[in-house]
Amino acid sequence: MDTIPYQQLPLKGQFSVFEVESFDTELAGLPHRHHDFQILWFTRASGEHIVDFVTYQMTDNSIFLLRPGQVHQLPKTGFYGFSITFTEKFYFTNKHDRETLYDFTTLFDDSQEYAPIRIGQAAADSFGLIIRLMRQELAVQFETGSSVIKHYLNAFLLLAEREKKHNAANSPDFLNHDARIIQLRRLVELNFRTEHQAAFYAGHFALTAKRLNEITRDAIGKTVTDMVHDRLVLEAKRQLAFSHRSIKEICYELGFEDPAYFSRFFRHHAAASPQEFRETMFK
């Protein structure tokens, strides 16, 4: 059985903003994930934030962007700031929104190495003002409130994008994004359990696998197969660490027909067998 819990956040409709230090659940300090997009802005913080098995040192004025389903773990205490949580449906209510609003999904794209965004004081002042305006609109609860909040959220995301670009060490190739990479990442997310071949994904773009691989190499330094394999290994790690499923069950759930081949595949990418990885997680 899958035991990676989903933490329920205090969504008001399809959007919420709250102070992280005032939110406490039974999952505090434990690995969990969320159904929605989450922005975590730590105004003051220390300790470690673990996101999909990578440990980051928490610092003042840092932003973490979490996609639905990402597993993360915060310390129980020692951090202050805000959480903004929203659904994709809230942001893109209709076709007009997709044509006029900033496509925030590029900002949350984790096909490149994930890292928090460090922000300067001027940006922090702007973020603080936007959050105050968001909370005022939530308190008013007029019909137009969601539309106004959506535009405040748009402004927050645009500022976060600008700060991310300023973080040279964070994502040096960030500006080299091809929109097709974002579409491809979504396709991989939907199909990685059953479709492991590059030709399947290339077909969605009416391209050959060779041409799509050229595009992905130029944009993120990986082939389509690399992207699929990365996602398979991540999901295998999640299931090994946070579920009681047998290795054979995980193997079949991820579309592998031979448990022995799955074990060799996992060892090649994770430098440990599935059993060794599981034992390490529970030491």
N, C-alpha and C positions, 0 to 999 in steps of 0.2 A: 504494500500500500504506500502511496506517495504521502510523505509526512513533512514536506516543506510547507509550513503554514503561510497563509495569506493574512497579513495584519489589516484589520478593518480601520480605516482612517475616518475622521469625522467630516465626511463629505457633506456639503450643503447643496443638494442636487448633484451636480457634476463638477463642482469646484469647491475647494476649501483652502483657507489659509489660517494657520494657528502657530502659536509659540511652541517650539519643540520641547522646551523644558517643562511645560505644563501638561504634556500628553504622556500618559503612562498606561500600559496594558500588560497583560500577562506575558507578552512577547518581548518586553523590554530586556535588552541585553542578549537576546537570542536571535539566531538566523531566521529571517522571514522574508517575504516578498509582498508586493502590492499588485492589485488589479489595474492600477492607473499610473499615469505619469506623475513623478514627484520631483520637485525641486527642493533641495535642502540647503539653506543658506545659514551657515554657522557664523554668527557674529563673534562669539568667543568659544573656543573649543580646545580640548586636549584629549589625548588617548588615541585609539585606533578605530578606524572605520573599515570594515572588511566588505568588499564588493566582489562577488563571484570569485572567491578564493584569493583575491589580491588585497593585501593590507596597506592602507594609507594612513599616514599620520595626520590627525586632525589639527588644523591651525585656525587662528582667527581669520575672519573674512574669507571664507572659502565656500564654494558652491559645488554640490554634487548633483548630478542629473541622472535620475534613475528611470529606466524604461519599465513598462509592465512586465512582471515576471522575473526581474533581476533579484537575485538573493543577496541580501546585505545584513550586516550586523553592527549595531552601534553599542558603545558602552552604556551602562545603565544611567550614569550621571556624568557630569563634567563638560556638558556642551549647552550652548544657548543660541537661540536664533529662531528661524522660521521655516515652516514647511508649507509649500504651495503644491496642492494636488489637484489634478484635473484630468478629464477624459478627452480623448481625441475628438469625440462627438461634440463636446462642449465648445472646443476651439473652432472646429470646422463644422458649423451647424448646417451649412448649405454650400452649393457649388460656388456661389459668389464669394464666400469666405476663402475658399481654396485659391481663388484667383486674385484676391486682394490682400490677404493676410500673409505674414511671414510664415514659411513652412518650418515650424519648430522641430520637425522630426529630424532635420539635418543636424540640429544642435545635440540631439539625444542619440545620434548614430554612434554605436559602439563597435563598428567594424574596424575602427582604428583603436590603438591602445587607449584604454579608458584612463582618465585622470581628472581630478577636481580642478575647478577654475579658481585661481587666486585673484582677488579683486582689490583694487585700490580704494582709498578713503572717499574719493569723489564719487566713484561708482557706488560705494556702500551707502553714501548719503542719498543718492538717487533711488537705489533699491528700497531704502527705508521709507522714502516718501511714497513710492508706488504701493508698497504694502499698506501704508496707512490709508491711502485712497481706496484700495481694494476692500479693506475692512469697513470703511465708512459705507461703501456701496452695499456690502452684505447686510449691514445693519438697517439700511433704508428699505430694502426688499421691494422696490418698485418693479414693474414689469420690464422696464428698460435696464434694470440693474445688471442682468447677465451680459447684455451687449456692452455696457460700459466696462464691466470687469474684464471682459474678453479683450478689450483694447488696452486696458492696463496690463494684462498678462502679455499681450503682444509687445508692449514697450519693455517690460521686464526681460522677455526673451531676447529682444534685439540688443539690449544692453549687455546681457550675458554673452551673446555671440561676440560682441565687440571686445569684451574682456577676455574671452577665450582666444581671440586672434592676438591679443596682446601677450598672452602666455606662450612665448616662443617655445619653451621647453615642453609645454603641454601637448601640443599637436602641430608640429611644424608643417605638415602637409594639409592642414585643414582647408586651405583655400583651394586645394586641388580636387574639389569634389565634383563628380559627374552625377547628375540627378539620377542616372540609371543605377548608380551604386546603392542609393537609398531604396529604390524599387527592388533591387536584387536582394538587399538585406531582408526586406519584408517577405519576399518569396522564399528565401532560405528559412526564415523563421516559421513560415507556414508549412513547409514541405521537407525539412531536413530529416525527419524520421523515416520518410518513405522514398525520397528521391536523393540519391547520393551522386548522380552523374551530372557533369557540367552541361551536357547536351540538353537535358530537361530544362534548365534555367535559360540557356541561350535561346531555346525555342520561343520563350515568352517575349523575347525582344526581336524575333525574326533575324537572329544573328547566328553565325556558326560558333561553336564552343571556342575555337581558336580566337575569333575576333573579340568575344566577350572576355576571354582571359587577358587579351591585350589591354582592354579598357580597365579591368580591375587591377592589373599590374601597374598601369600608369597612375591610377587614382590612389590605391592603398597598398601597393607592393605585394599583393596576394593574388593567387588564381581563384577561380570560382570553387575549385575543389578544396583549396585551402580554407575558404570561408565555410564551406559545408563541414569540413573536418573539424574546424575550430568549434563550430556550434555543437557537433556531435560529442566532442570531448567535454565541452562545458556541461552539457546535459548529463552525460555519464557521470561526471564528478558530482553534480548536484544530487543525482539519484543514489550514488554510492555513499555520499556523506549524510544525506538527510532523509533517506527512506530505508525501509526494511526489505526492499525487493532483493531477490537473489540476483547474482551476476548474470545468470542465464535469462532471467526475466528482463533485465535491463537490456541485454543484448538483443532480444527479439523486439522489445519495445522501440528500439532505435533502428530497426530495419536490417539488422545483421542476421544472417541465416545460420552462421557457424560460431558458437561461443568461443572456440579456440582462435578463430580469426579475429573476433572482437577483442580478445585479450591481447593478441599481438598488436592490433591496431592501437589500442589504448596505451600499451607500453611504449610504442614508438613515439606517441605524442605527449605522454605524461611522464615518461621515464620511470614508470612503475606499473606493475600489473594492477588490474582492478582490485584484487584482494589486498595487495600491499597498500594501495591508496586508501582503501576503506580503513584498514588497520591504523594507518598513520593519522587519519582524521579522528579516531576514537582513543588515541593514546592519552 
